[in-house]
Amino acid sequence: MKPKKHLAVWAAAGAIGVSTLTTPVFAAQGDNAASTRIGRSLTNKTDKMFTHIERANKLIGKTVLSSDNQKIGKIENFVVDLTSGRVLYAVMGVGGVLGAGERHVAVAPGLFTETSGNDVHVNVDKQKFNDAPQFTKDIDKDMDLAKADFVSKVYEFYGQNAWWQGAKAANEGSFNNVHKATDLIGMKVKNVTDEPIGKLDNIVLDLPAGRVVYAILDPDSALKLGNDFFALPPDAFTLGSDRKSLTSDISKEKLAGAPHFTKDNWQHLSDSTFATQVYQYYGKQAYFQKGTGLEPTGRNDK
């Protein structure tokens, strides 16, 4: 179902504690030596670090604790929009006994403050979730998942800013490229000529900032790019025509010189220098840099 109208929505790009960034080193396409220099540059312990970055599959299942340190429930999923690079909301299971009578509610990402061990903290008390917007089976459908109406209700309930609001009301239209995190993990990625590029291994979130920092590509073996993972900005991917896969215009040649990391070195993703390299290499605007102005997100009116 194609959108009838498009509304350009602009959201301010926020800085999350990154004051200065080291000048990035870029790998020319096919330049393995330059790629190695990128990896070496990340060992500098003076580089600025993100403090809340975590893989989506590692956050799912964590216990959520209220501001008064009471157990509320567990994180079940995240609903994200790749076009804007935003976490629209988290889905949390609350109430019930041994799964019976459990409700699923939506939680605006701005409520999350920190992760410690197996726990995630929010800055509201437990009682707030008694009347929280419920994530029902009717909402958990392909086209309904992207509607701005429900997202608007979630943000309004928690007193959060509707960052996507422009000329139209916040509850009108829909987002362009919305997925549940559990659906994205393992999703096939194709190029514009419908040839396989690989699959998404994971998405990496800065939950308190409400951001999808990276989408992690596991390249297809046919590309012969080795066993490393490639971190890409989330808006490097669009929804495939079958609505079950992703499409990217990234070529094998582009990937060959792209920032990447070995599968046991996820800590590199917390390095702001590496993040800057990733966004600049793909020609994308980094939300976390100061002075980047306004960032287009894209939303459909209908």
C-alpha positions in Angstrom: 0.0 0.0 0.0 1.7 3.2 -1.2 1.5 6.4 0.8 -0.7 9.1 -0.7 1.1 12.1 0.7 4.4 12.8 2.2 5.2 15.3 4.9 8.8 16.3 5.5 9.3 16.3 9.3 12.3 17.8 10.9 13.7 16.9 14.3 16.6 18.6 16.1 19.7 16.5 16.2 20.8 16.2 19.9 24.3 15.9 21.3 24.7 13.2 23.9 27.8 14.3 25.7 30.1 14.3 22.7 32.0 17.6 22.8 34.9 16.9 20.4 35.5 14.2 17.9 38.8 12.9 16.6 39.2 13.4 12.8 38.2 10.0 11.3 40.4 7.8 9.2 38.6 6.5 6.1 39.3 3.4 4.2 39.4 3.8 0.4 37.3 1.2 -1.4 39.2 -2.0 -1.4 42.0 -0.5 0.8 42.5 -3.2 3.4 45.5 -1.4 5.0 43.3 1.7 5.6 40.6 -0.5 7.1 43.2 -1.9 9.5 44.2 1.7 10.5 40.5 2.3 11.4 40.6 -0.7 13.7 43.8 0.5 15.3 42.6 4.0 15.9 39.8 2.7 18.1 42.2 1.5 20.8 42.8 5.0 21.9 41.3 5.1 25.4 40.9 8.9 25.4 38.2 8.7 22.7 34.8 9.8 23.7 32.4 7.0 24.5 28.7 6.5 24.4 27.5 5.3 27.7 24.1 3.7 26.9 24.7 1.8 23.7 23.4 -1.8 23.7 22.3 -4.4 21.2 18.6 -4.8 20.9 18.6 -8.5 21.6 20.6 -7.9 24.8 18.0 -5.4 26.1 15.1 -7.7 25.3 14.2 -9.8 28.3 15.7 -7.3 30.9 13.7 -6.5 33.9 12.4 -2.9 34.1 12.6 -1.2 37.5 10.6 1.9 38.5 11.9 5.1 40.0 10.9 3.7 43.4 12.9 0.5 42.6 10.0 -1.8 42.1 9.8 -4.4 39.4 7.4 -3.4 36.6 7.9 -6.0 34.0 10.2 -7.0 31.2 11.2 -5.6 27.9 9.6 -7.6 25.1 10.5 -5.7 22.0 11.2 -2.3 20.4 9.4 -0.6 17.6 11.8 1.4 15.5 11.7 3.6 12.4 14.8 3.1 10.3 14.2 6.2 8.2 14.5 8.6 11.2 16.8 6.3 13.2 14.4 6.5 16.1 13.2 4.1 18.7 9.4 4.9 18.6 8.7 3.0 21.8 9.6 -0.1 23.8 7.1 -2.9 24.4 7.0 -4.2 27.9 5.2 -7.1 29.5 3.5 -6.2 32.8 1.3 -7.9 35.4 0.1 -11.5 35.3 1.4 -14.6 37.0 3.7 -17.0 35.0 2.6 -15.3 31.8 -1.2 -15.6 32.5 -3.0 -12.2 32.5 0.1 -10.3 31.3 -0.5 -7.1 29.4 1.8 -5.5 26.8 2.2 -1.8 27.1 4.2 0.8 25.1 6.8 2.9 26.8 8.4 6.1 25.4 12.2 5.7 25.2 12.8 9.0 27.0 11.6 7.3 30.3 14.6 5.0 30.4 17.6 6.2 32.3 20.2 3.5 32.6 21.0 -0.2 32.3 22.7 -2.1 35.1 23.2 -5.8 34.8 19.9 -7.5 34.0 17.9 -4.4 34.9 16.7 -1.3 33.1 15.6 1.7 35.0 12.8 4.2 34.2 12.2 7.6 35.8 8.5 7.1 36.7 6.9 5.1 39.5 5.2 1.7 39.1 1.7 3.0 39.4 2.1 5.0 36.2 1.9 1.8 34.2 -1.5 0.8 35.4 -3.1 2.9 32.7 -0.3 2.9 30.1 -1.3 2.5 26.4 -1.6 -1.2 25.6 0.2 -2.8 22.7 -2.5 -5.0 21.4 -2.8 -7.5 18.5 -4.7 -4.9 16.5 -1.7 -2.5 16.7 0.8 -5.3 16.1 0.0 -5.4 12.4 2.0 -4.4 9.3 0.3 -1.2 8.4 -1.1 -0.3 11.8 2.4 -0.5 13.4 3.5 2.5 11.4 0.6 4.8 12.3 1.5 8.0 14.1 -1.8 8.0 16.0 -0.7 5.3 18.5 2.9 6.7 18.9 1.4 10.1 19.6 -0.8 8.6 22.4 2.2 6.9 23.9 4.3 10.1 24.0 1.3 12.2 25.3 0.6 9.7 28.1 4.2 9.9 29.4 4.5 13.7 28.8 7.2 13.2 26.2 7.8 15.6 23.2 6.4 14.5 19.9 9.7 15.1 18.0 8.1 14.3 14.6 5.4 16.9 14.7 5.5 19.4 11.9 2.8 21.2 10.0 0.4 18.4 10.7 -0.8 17.2 14.1 1.4 14.5 15.8 -1.4 11.9 15.5 -1.8 12.2 11.7 -0.1 10.0 9.1 2.4 7.2 9.5 6.1 6.6 9.6 7.9 5.2 6.6 10.1 2.3 7.7 8.7 0.8 10.9 9.7 -2.6 12.3 9.8 -4.6 15.5 13.4 -5.2 16.6 12.7 -9.0 16.7 11.6 -8.9 13.0 14.7 -6.9 11.9 17.2 -9.3 13.5 17.9 -11.8 10.9 16.1 -9.9 8.1 17.4 -10.4 4.6 19.0 -7.4 2.8 19.1 -7.0 -1.0 20.5 -4.5 -3.3 18.5 -2.4 -5.8 18.7 -5.2 -8.4 17.2 -7.7 -5.9 20.5 -9.5 -5.3 21.4 -10.7 -1.7 23.8 -8.5 0.3 23.4 -10.3 3.6 21.2 -10.0 6.6 20.9 -7.8 9.7 22.5 -9.4 12.6 21.2 -6.8 15.1 20.4 -3.2 15.7 22.3 -1.1 18.2 20.3 1.3 20.4 20.9 4.3 22.6 17.7 3.7 24.5 17.6 6.9 26.8 18.2 9.0 23.6 15.6 7.0 21.7 18.0 6.4 18.9 18.9 3.5 16.6 22.7 4.2 16.4 23.6 1.4 13.9 22.1 -1.4 11.9 24.6 -4.3 11.9 25.1 -6.1 8.5 26.3 -9.6 8.3 27.4 -9.7 4.6 26.5 -12.6 2.3 29.3 -15.1 1.8 29.1 -14.6 -1.9 30.5 -11.1 -1.5 33.7 -12.6 -0.1 34.2 -9.8 2.5 35.3 -12.1 5.3 33.6 -12.8 8.6 33.5 -9.3 10.0 30.3 -7.3 10.8 29.6 -3.9 9.2 28.0 -1.1 11.1 25.7 1.1 9.0 23.5 4.1 9.7 19.9 2.8 10.1 18.6 5.0 7.2 21.0 3.1 4.8 18.1 0.6 4.5 14.6 1.0 3.1 11.7 -1.4 3.3 11.7 -4.0 0.5 8.9 -4.3 -2.0 7.8 -7.6 -0.4 7.7 -5.8 3.0 9.6 -8.7 4.5 13.1 -7.7 3.5 15.3 -4.6 3.4 16.9 -2.9 0.4 20.1 -0.9 0.3 22.0 0.7 -2.6 25.3 -0.1 -0.9 27.6 -2.0 -3.4 30.2 -4.7 -2.7 32.9 -2.2 -3.6 31.5 0.3 -1.1 31.4 -2.3 1.7 34.9 -3.5 0.9 36.4 -0.2 2.2 33.8 0.5 4.9 34.4 0.6 8.7 33.9 -2.9 10.1 34.7 -4.9 13.2 35.3 -8.5 14.2 32.3 -10.3 15.7 33.9 -10.4 19.2 34.7 -6.6 19.3 31.3 -5.0 19.9 32.8 -2.5 22.3 34.0 -0.5 19.3 30.5 0.6 18.7 30.6 2.7 21.9 33.4 4.7 20.4 32.2 8.1 19.1 35.2 8.2 16.7 34.1 5.0 15.1 30.5 6.2 15.0 31.6 9.3 13.2 33.6 7.3 10.7 30.5 5.2 9.9 28.1 8.1 9.3 30.6 10.1 7.3 31.7 7.1 5.2 28.1 6.6 4.1 27.4 10.3 3.7 24.8 10.3 6.5 24.2 13.0 9.1 25.2 12.0 12.6 22.5 12.9 15.2 25.1 12.9 18.0 27.3 15.7 16.7 26.9 19.3 17.8 26.2 21.9 15.2 24.5 19.5 12.7 21.3 21.5 12.7 18.1 19.8 11.7 17.6 16.3 10.5 14.9 15.2 8.1 13.0 12.1 9.3 10.1 11.7 6.8 6.6 10.8 7.6 3.5 10.1 5.6 0.3 12.2 6.1 -2.0 9.3 5.1 
